[in-house]
Amino acid sequence: MRPEHLPWWRQAPINRRAHAWEKKQREPTLGEWWHGAAIYQIMPWSYRDSDDDGRGDLNGIIRSLDYITSLGVDAIWLMPLYPSGDVDAGYDVKDMRAIDHSLGSMDDFDRLLRLAHQRGLRVMLDMVWSHTSDQHPWFRESRSGRENERADWYIWADPADDGGPPNNWPAVFNGESGWHFVPERGQYYFTNFFPGQPALNWHNPNVREAILDIARFWLDRGIDGMRLDAVNFYAQDPELRDNPMRGEDDPLPDGFQDANAATRQKLVNSFNRPETLEYLKPLRELVDTYPGVTLLGEVVMCEDSIAEAAKYTQNGTLLHMAYHAGLLFDERMTAARMRKVVRKTLNTFGATGSCWIVGNHDFGRMSSRWGGDRFPYPHGFRRTIAALLLSLPGALCLWQGDELGLPEARVPDDIPVDRLRDPLAETNGRGRDGARTPMPWNDHSANCGFSRCEQPWLPIPRSHRLLNVARQQHDTESLLNDWRSLLNWHTAQPAMRAGTTELMDADEPWLALRRSYAEQTLLCLFNLGDEAAEITLDYRDPQPVQGLGFEFERLSAQQFRVPAWGALIVDVSAEHGSTHASLHTSDEYGDVLPH
């Protein structure tokens, strides 16, 4: 399909046709492509292997572009493609302008970019700019002495009086000191993560200019966006002051899956610094010279990730979007919990800037954290969660395999201890490999169609084999086809892509949202309880949206019964502007509970 024949929402901004919904100037326009976008995150190592070396690669992704397009997503976010020290899944970068040879070549990348664009897919790259590999030429020069050109490109400090680390700053993954001594300099360098990932000194203008040059390199190649890894880790306190200790009654910081010595501190000096916001402005100015390019920031490890992430999208001078840790919890899903997160996000971010993430390479799979492995949720649970996520305002990042409902791979049942690759396993015994296993494409070939090698880089769990793409393709009731239906429907609804959002009053087990854009108004209603529940709508003629696979019983013109963990999306556009804005929920005896 030629670009000029693509649907309006997939066209580059300069080529977009005027759309009927944009005629009302008093309403917000649908805006840039990332407003309400679905972004599909891909780990190249685990997606598809074209050369049978046991790791996925760029040509494997190219082979899968038709599948990705069929999902109905707007963009793909590619995890780091760069040469790395192989310490942290590519997040220890040795060369920010090259492609790791195990993944392919720059020609392969350019081909991927071209073919994705032909299909209307945007391509976003992971930018790892808070640190480099300790094998990066910058760091090798910096560590060689105190007088070289890059001597202050990293965070260096003299030992404390006792010869130990300069302060109490921890590495966040294990809570041990983030400082590491280098005899050549007689100083310590700092890292927020693993020892092989020294922190760049963002207070140095030469570092910031070098980063801008790297951004220009990739922007000139035609990428559509950048995901800024650990953006709140860019700057450290220039005075190297200790982090204050956390009080016994202080809540733990967001984004940590396990408590460690780092969580006993308030992490306000080793990262989460206000200076970072100022340092991002030149990057935004640069990106704004490339039409249709977006900046997405990761802000998860901090005292209050929703409030902190919102700072990075303020005033139109920083990032276009940022995601937070609000939905990365590892507890049973409840309407009350969802309402709390959604309300705070709406109040903090406002109309634009929010991006939702429910799982990725750093966190356990959504299907296991919220349900499948421990709680007796019915079959429709995952379909309801998909609809719920797509009803939230802002963009959504979907982690590869979540569209299949893959559960977390367990250690040692699915991944033997001696096959673990993530160094975090040395701290917590399992690491993050459970969410990183290869994609299962079919159940009739070696390694589920991922690779014909003898042994892939991580094993494929037996439970994943039954959830493979080929099997779900042909099952009209599969989660894969649920996601396809919902994503393609969502894309065509202005109220869902760019509409205003109101969190409606409702008791347990209901979560209720009203999405409105121009003449279109949709009510998104979710029964997040273990029993069927009834709901009454104060609209004259609410029309349930058909074709999304949701079960419900219409008891009267305004009253509906929805099964446990079910959903109902209702179109009330015919009553746009109505003063009736409430709903009523009822208990199992049918008593109406007004709000």
N, C-alpha and C positions, 0 to 999 in steps of 0.2 A: 504494500500500500504506500503510495507516494505521500510525502508529508502534507501536501496541500489538500489531500483527501482524507486526512485523519479527522476524527471527531474534534469539535472545537476545543474541548478541554485538554487535548493532547498536543495541540499546536503550540509552536513557539509564540511568545507574546506578540511579536511583531507581525505574525501571520494570522492571529486569531480573528475569526469573523465576529461581528457584533452579535450579541445574543439577546434574545427577547427579554430575558430577565434583567438585563442591565438598563432597560429604558427608563426605569424609575430612578431618577437621580437622587431622590431623598433616601433611597435604600443603599446600603453598601454594595459595591460591585463585587463580582466573583473574584476579581483580583488575580494574583500570580498563581502559577501552577501548584505551588506548594501549599496554598490555603486549602485545608481539608484533604491533603494528599495522603495516599497510602504508599509507604516507602518500605520496600522489601529488602531486608538485610541479608547479605550473602557472605559466608566465610569461604573464600575460594578453596582453601585446603580441603573442605568437607563437602563441597557441592557436587562436582563431577570431575572425574579423572579421565583425560583424553589420551594420555601417553602411558598409562598403566604403571606408574611409579609408586602408586599408593596414596598420592595426594592429589586433590583436585587442582584445577588450573583454569586459565582464561579460556582456552578452547573448549573446556568442559562447560563453562558458563555459556559460551556462544552456542553450543549444541542445545542448550536448555532455554534459549531466549523465547522460543515459541510457547513453551510451557509457562514461563514467567509472564509473558504477555497475556496468556489465557486467564491468569488469575484476576486481571483487572487492576493491577497496581499501577501507580503513576511513575515510580522511580525505583531503581535499585541502588542500594548503598553497599559498596564493596569494601570489606575490611582490608587492612593494609596489604598492598601488592608489592611493597618495596623490598629490596635485599635487607635481611635482618640477621641478627645473631642467633635466631631460633631459640630465644629464651622465653618469650611471652606471646606466642601466636602471631608474630609479625609486628607487635607493638614495641619492638626494640630495633629501630630503623638505623641501617648503616648508610643508606644513600636515599635521599628524599626525591631524587629526580630519575629513578630507574625502576625497572620491574625485576623482581626476583626471578632468577633463571628457572627455578623449579615451577614457576607459574606461567612462564612464557616470555615473550619479548615485547618491546614497545610497539612493534608492528601488530602483534596480537591484541594489545590494548586498543590501539587505534581502530582496528577492525571491530572489536567488541563495541566500542563507542559508536561507530558508524552504523552497525547493524541494529543496535539498541535504538538509536534515533530513528531509523527507518521504521521501526515498530511503534514509535510514539513513546518509548521509554526514556526517561531521564536517567543520567548516571551520576551518582554522588560518590566521592572518594573520601576515605578515612584519612584525616590529617593528624599525625602524631607530632605535636609541636610543644608539648610540655617537657619533653626529654628526648634523648637519642639513645642509640646503642652505645655501650662503652667501646665498641669497635668502629664507631663513626670517625672519619678523619678529623672532624672538629675536636672530638674529645681526646683523640690520641695526641694531637698537638697541644691541647690545653693541659693535659696531665704531665707533659714533658718538662715543664718548668714554669716559673712565675713571670717570665719576661717575653714570652712569645706573643704573636698577634692575637691568638685566641685564649690567652691566659685567663681572661675573665668572662668567657662565654658560658661558663657553668657556675654553679653555686659552690664556691670554695671558702673554707674558713680555717683559721689556725686552731690547734688543739686547745682544749680548756687547760687550766693551770695544772691539773693532774695528768695531762696528756691524753685524756679521753675526748669524746665527741664535744663539739662546741656548745650544744644545747640539747634539749630533750625531744627534738623533733623525731617522730617515728616513721617507719615505713608502714603504710596503711594495711598491707596484706598480712603481716605477722606481728606488728606492734614492736618489733625490735628497732634499735636505732637505725635511722636512715642515713647515718654518716659512715663513710668508708675512707680509711687512711691510705694515702699514696706517698710512699717514701720519696719519690723523685721531687715532689713539691714540698714535702714536709707538712702537708695539709690534708684535710678531709674534704671529700666532695659529698654532696647530698643527693639522695634519691627518695622520692615518695613511694616507689614501688620496689622492684627487685634491684640488687646491686649492679646488674648490667644495664640499668636505665638511668644514667645520671641526668639530673634536672638542668635544663637550660636556664641561663640567667636572663630573664625577660626584662630586667632593669637596664640591660645594655642595649643602646639603640642600634648597634651593629648587628646584634642577634635579631632584633625585630625587623631590620631591613633585609637580612638574609631570608627570614621567613616570608616576607612579602615577595621576594624574588622567586621563591619556590611556588608560592601561590600563583604568580603570573605564569610560570612555566606550565602548570596544569590547566589554568584558565585558558591559555592560548591553545591548548590541545582540544578544548571544546567541552570540558566537563560542565555539568549543570548544577553542581552543588558540592559543598564540603561539610563533612561531619567532623567537628573539632573534638577530638578525643580529650577527655579530662581537662576541659577548658578552664575549670576553676582551680586547676593546679599550676597555671602558667607562672604566677608570681609568688614569691615568698617575702616575708618581712625583711626589708633591707637592713634592719638593725639586728636581725637574728635573735629576737627575743623568744624565750621559752613559750610554748603553748601553756595556757593556764590549765589547771587540773579540773576535772569535772566533779561536781558535788554528788553526794550519794543519791540525792533525789532528782538529779538532772536526767532527763531522758537521753537515751543513746542517740548518736547522730544517725542521720538517714543513710541508706545505701550500703550498710555493712551487713553481710550475711552471718558473720560470726563475731562475737565480742573478742577483743584482744587488748593488748596494752595500749594500742592507739585509741581505742574507744574510751579510755579513761581520761583522755585529754579533750579539751575544746580546741578543735583543729582550725585555729584562726590566724596562726602565724606561719605555719609550714605550708599552707595553701589557703584558698578562700580569701584572697586578698583583694581589697578594693582597687588596687593599682591595675589589676588585670582589665577592668572595664575601660580604663583610659587607653590601654595599649591596644585594644581591639578596634578602636575607631579608624585608624589608617587602613586596616584590613577591610572594614566595611566600605570605606571610600573607594578602595581598589575594586572590590567586587561589584559595586554599583556601576562601574564603567563597563561591565559585562552583562547585558540584559538577560533576564531570565535565570540568573544564578542565585542560589540560596546558601545561607550559612546556618547550620544546625549545631548547637552545642550540647555536650553531655555535662550535666550538673547533677550528680547523684550523691556523692560522699560529702556531706556537710551537715551543719546543725539543723537546717530547715531547707530541704532541697527545693520545695515549691517556691518559697520566697526568694531563695538564692537564684534559682533558674530564671525567675521573672526579671531580675535585675539585668540579665544579659540580653534582654529583648527590649529594653526601654528606649523611648524617644526616637526610634528609627535610626539610631546611629551606631548600634552594636550588631547583634545577631538578628536574623529574621525569626529564628525559632530556637527553643531550648527544651530539652526533656528533663524530667525530674524522677525521683524515686517513689512517687506517690503510689504507683500500682505495682511495685516490685516486692510487695509484702509476701511473706511465706506463711500465711494463715488462711483459715476458712473465709470464703467470700461471704459478705453480708451486705444488705442494702445500706445499713447505717455506715459501714466503713466506706462504701463507694460514695455515698452522699457527702461524707466529710471531705474526701479527697477532691471530688468534683466541685463542691462549693468553694473550697479554698482556692482551687485553680482558677475558677471563674472570677473570684474576687481579686485575685492577685495578678493574673495575666491580662484580664480584660478581653477585648475582642479578638486579638491575634497574638501569635507568638508561641502558643502552647503546642507541644508535641507529646504524644503519649507513647510510652514504651512499657511493655508487659513482660519482656524477656529478651535476652540477647546472649552473647558469648560469655558474659560475666556472671549471669544469674541462672538459677535453675529454671527448667522449662515451665511455662505457664500452666500447662496441662497437669503437671505434678504439684506445683506450689499451691494452686487454688483448688485442686480437686482430685482428679483421677486416682492417684496412688493411695490416698488415705481416707477420702470422704466418699460416701455412697451416692454420688451424683448420678442422675439418670442420663440417658443417651443425649437428650437435647441440651444438656448443660453447655457443652462447647459451642453449639450453634447460638445459644442465647448470649454467651460471652462475646462471640464474634459480632453479633448485632449490637450489643451494648458498646463495645469499643468503637464501632463505626458510627455510633450515635453521638459520641463526645465531640465537642468543638475542637478544631485544630487538626494537625496531622497525626498519623499513626505509623509507628515503625513495627513491622511484622517480621519476626525472626524466622529464618528458613526452617521449615519443618513444623512450625506451629500451625500452618494451614492443613497439615496432616493429622494434627493432634498427637504428635510424638511425645511420649512421656520422658522424663529424665532417665538417662542411663545410670544404673546403680553400680556402685562399687562395693564388693568385688563381683557381684552376680553377673553384670553385663560387661564391666571393664575390669579385668584382673589388675591387681595392684601394680604388677610389673609392666603393665601396658599404659599406665597413666603418663601423660605428657606434661601436664600443667605443674610447674614448680610449686604452686600454692598447695598441692597435695601434701607436700612435706610439712605444712603447718596444720591443715585441718583433716588430712587423711583421705580426701576425695577430690580436691581441686575443683576446676570448672569444666572438666572434660565431659561430664554427663550431658551437657547441652551442646557439645561440639561434635558429636559423632556424625559420620557421613550420611548423606541423604539416601534413603531407600527408594530406588526408582522402579524396581520390579522384584518379583520373588522367584524368577526362573533362571537367573544367571548369577555368576559369581559375584559375591559382595553386593547383592541386590542391585546390580547394574551400575553401581558407583565406579567400580574399577575391576579390570580383569587380573589385577596383581594377585600375588599369593596372600599378602596380608596388608590391608590398608593401614594408614597411620594410626587410626583408632578403630576398634572393633565396632561392628554394627549389632546392636542388641537384638535378641530374638523377637522381642515385642514389636520392634520397628518393622520387621519383615512383613507382618500382617497389615501394616498401615501404609504400604508402599504406594507410590504415585499411580502405577498402572492399575492396581486393583481399585483404588478409589476413583480413578477416571471413569470407570464403567459402572459405578454404583451411584445412582441418582440420590441416595440418602446419605452419601459420605460427607464427612466434614469438609473435604477438599471442594466438593461441589457446592456446599453451603457457603464457603468463603467466596467462591467465584460469583455465585448469585448475589450475595450481599455486597461485594465490592463493586460489581458492575451496576447494581441498582443504586448504591450510594453515590457513585460517580455522576449519575444522571440527575441527582436531586439537588437543586440549588440550596434548599434549606439545610441539607446535610453538609454540603461543601463549604458554604460561606454564610449560613444563616446565623441569626442571633440565637442564644441558648438561655433557657430559663429552667432552673431546677425547681420542679413543682413540689408542693407539700404532699407528702404521702408517708404513711406509717409502714413499719415492717409488714410484709416482706417486699414492699414495692420501691423501686427506683423509677422515677418519672421525669422525663425531659421534654420540653417543648422547643422544637427547632423551627424558626420562621425566617422566610426570605421573600420579600415582595408579597405576592398573593399566596404563596405556598406556606402552609403550616402543618407540621407533622408532630404527633404525640408519640414518644418512644417509651413504652411501658414494659417493665421487667419485673417478673415475680421471682425474687431471689430467695425463695423459701422452699421448704421440703414438702409442702402440701399445696394443692390447688387453691387459688384465691380469686375473689371476685373484685371487680372494679367498676364504678359508675362514672361516666363522663358527663360533664355539664355542657354538652353540645347537642344541637338538635338532631344532627344526622352524621355522626362519625362513621367514616368508611375505612374498615381495616384494609391495609395494603395486602394484596394477594400475591402469590407466587414466590414468597420467601420461605415457605416450608414450616411456618409456625402453626401450631395447633391452638385452637381456642373455641369456646362455645359462646354464641351470642344469645344471651338470656332475654334481652329486650333491645329496643333501639339504642339505649345508652349503656346497658349493663353487659359485661363480659365476664366469663370465667376462663382463667388461664391456668394451665397445669403447672406443677412444681417446676421450678427452673425453666420457665417458659417466657416468651416475649410476645408482645403485640405492638405493632406500629400502625397508627391510625392517621388517616388524612382528614384534616378538618379545614382544608383550604377554602371550602365553600362558605365557611363562616369567618373568614379573615376579618379581623377587626372587631369580632364579638367581644362583649364585655364579660362573657362567661369564661372564666379561666381556671376554675377549680376542678378537682376530681374527688371522688369519694371511694374509699376502700371499705371492704366488708370482711367480717370474720367468717368462720365456717358455718355459723348459724344464719348468715345473711343479713345481720343488722347493719344498717348504713352508718358509717362513721364520717360525719362531715368534717371539712377542714376550712 
